[in-house]
Each structure stands twice: as C-alpha cells, then as structure tokens.
C-alpha cells in the first residue's frame, strides 16, 4: 500500500467521553471485525477495563477502509486512556501518529 493511503490517528478525550465507543463504531464501519465476533469495548483487553468501562492501556488497530470514491485506505487507530494520570501514554500516541 502506498504511504499516501495510510492514515495514522488517535482518539484523545477525557474519561467517560466516548473514546472506546467511537473506536468501536469505526471498527464496525470499516468491517475490521465480523458482527458475530464483535463486542463493546473490543480494544479493551484487560478484565478491569471492561468491568469499570475505562481504558487503562493504549490499544491499536489497523483497519482497511474503502472510501466512497473507491480508494482504499489503511487506518491505523490508537485508542488512548482518558485519565490525567495517563498523559504519558497520550503523549506517546501523539508522537506515533506524527511519525516521530
């Protein structure tokens, strides 16, 4: 795939502002996970993350996306934690998206 077709981005917001929900909807829209295998907070892998509904550790996914104009893109998504204590994780995610 050409570099011009790759998009790197991260979702950054405060806790309880829907970061994981947005990531879930993007994953569904891209068809990265079949509906029968899909579950809410799919990127949150730790039990405590699912129980409390919070993201503790940044998670990533690469998703193919076919745009309306027929061009295919590769979306590299980072779902970041939202609590202020995780600012280091957020900083690393931003640096990764900026290819530093």
C-alpha positions in Angstrom: 0.0 0.0 0.0 1.2 3.5 -0.8 2.2 5.8 2.0 -0.3 8.4 0.7 -3.1 5.9 1.5 -2.1 5.4 5.2 -3.8 7.4 7.9 -2.5 7.4 11.5 -4.7 8.9 14.2 -5.5 8.6 17.9 -8.6 9.3 19.9 -7.9 11.6 22.8 -10.5 12.9 25.3 -11.2 13.0 29.0 -12.5 9.9 30.7 -16.2 9.0 30.0 -16.3 11.0 26.8 -16.8 8.0 24.5 -13.3 7.2 23.1 -13.8 3.5 23.2 -17.4 3.8 21.8 -16.0 5.9 18.9 -13.3 3.3 18.3 -16.0 0.5 18.3 -18.1 2.4 15.7 -15.0 3.0 13.5 -14.1 -0.7 13.7 -17.7 -1.6 12.7 -17.8 0.9 9.9 -14.6 -0.5 8.4 -15.7 -4.1 8.8 -12.5 -4.9 10.7 -14.3 -7.4 12.9 -17.2 -9.6 11.9 -20.5 -8.8 13.6 -20.7 -12.2 15.3 -17.2 -11.6 16.9 -17.9 -8.0 17.9 -18.3 -6.9 21.5 -18.4 -3.5 23.1 -15.0 -2.1 24.2 -13.4 -4.5 21.8 -10.0 -2.9 22.1 -10.0 -3.1 25.9 -8.5 -6.4 26.7 -8.0 -6.3 30.5 -10.9 -7.5 32.7 -10.7 -4.4 34.9 -11.1 -2.2 31.8 -14.3 -4.0 30.8 -15.7 -4.1 34.4 -15.2 -0.4 35.0 -15.6 0.8 31.5 -12.3 2.6 31.3 -9.2 2.3 29.1 -6.1 1.8 31.2 -3.6 0.9 28.4 -3.5 2.4 24.9 -4.6 -0.1 22.2 -4.1 -0.1 18.5 -5.8 -1.5 15.4 -5.2 -1.3 11.7 -8.3 -1.2 9.5 -8.7 -1.3 5.8 -11.3 1.3 4.7 -12.9 1.7 1.2 -13.8 5.3 0.7 -16.8 6.5 -1.3 -14.6 7.5 -4.2 -13.4 3.8 -4.4 -9.9 4.5 -3.0 -8.7 2.1 -0.3 -7.0 3.5 2.8 -5.3 1.8 5.8 -6.4 3.5 9.1 -4.1 3.0 12.0 -6.0 3.9 15.2 -4.8 4.3 18.7 -7.4 4.4 21.5 -5.8 6.3 24.4 -6.7 6.3 28.1 -8.5 9.5 29.2 -7.4 10.0 32.8 -4.8 12.7 33.5 -2.5 10.0 35.1 -2.1 8.5 31.7 -0.7 11.6 30.0 2.5 9.8 29.1 0.5 7.2 27.1 -1.3 10.0 25.3 2.0 11.8 24.5 3.5 8.6 23.1 0.4 8.1 21.0 0.6 11.6 19.5 4.3 11.1 18.7 3.5 7.8 17.0 0.8 9.5 14.9 3.2 12.2 13.9 5.8 9.5 13.0 8.4 10.7 15.5 
